[in-house]
């Protein structure tokens, strides 16, 4: 037990150091003020065009009869003017290739409504824990202060509701009258908490008869999810991860929502410790990426790779499973696909009860898809997931 506690303490210290490095890197960026997006749900069209979902306003990028996928970003320190978009810029140093990829393009071609829920004015805090507090309550130390494009904090006209409640209200409003056949939520880093709480609120609304049952998302994707290792006074001393992992297992999965977990960086190391972690890994397709197209110590790039590779994978060939040959380190293909965005939700549901996951490795003939962001050259070996006795 003492060894386990030492590991947890080490993980917490490591995560704090890495998050400080994340913040330092963001502060080194040249400011590009003038980003005009307010918080809220924005639907995207071709060539990175977008429009905020607003009641009574026709939106050319939304069709209530088509499937929906919504991405929720995480902590955005010093990024009030440069929150995420679906444009993926990365350089593959191994092959001397620079990629500029529109991650929304293939989804749009296949008839999806694709959007981003922006909460960046509130997520732009110097400490990740302060941004996390705003997801749960509007009455934390910093309340719901917001940051403008010039980097200034404001307390005037602050919302009186938490970020997750704002998300829920905007979601229900935007999808009123929805008739499509699928809704997916994908939350990156802290955004996983936003997405999970949205589903829990939707379940409450359905139970109360206030929300149409078809607004319950059919799929939840946790993209390098971050739950802080700190106990919270507003949660009666519990940790965010303990509550959400438990609720996913006990409330969300039993309602038929497919859940998948993709990890990609050391920034979420502390999230692997805590109650219900292994239980959740055993009940969801759990996949570990090794994004070697990022620098070996660039944990920010590796952290972001989870959501960017996931959205890119939709239009790509599925990654493949392999297992080590007996008495050899060579990985031999099994002919099975590894879960990513292109895998249909019904197949994700079939994988969920299986107590194993996947780790990205070199494939047969030493093919190494880890050095490219595409998934058509990726191989993953299966790992057994077991609870500690």
Beta strands, then each sheet from edge to edge (+ up, - down):
strand 1: 40-44
strand 2: 50-52
strand 3: 68-72
strand 4: 87-92
strand 5: 97-102
strand 6: 113-118
strand 7: 146-147
strand 8: 153-154
strand 9: 183-188
strand 10: 219-223
strand 11: 258-263
strand 12: 285-288
strand 13: 320-324
strand 14: 331-337
strand 15: 356-361
strand 16: 379-384
sheet 1: 2+ 1- 6+ 3+ 9+ 10+ 11+ 12+ 15+ 16- 13- 14+
sheet 2: 4+ 5-
sheet 3: 7+ 8-
end
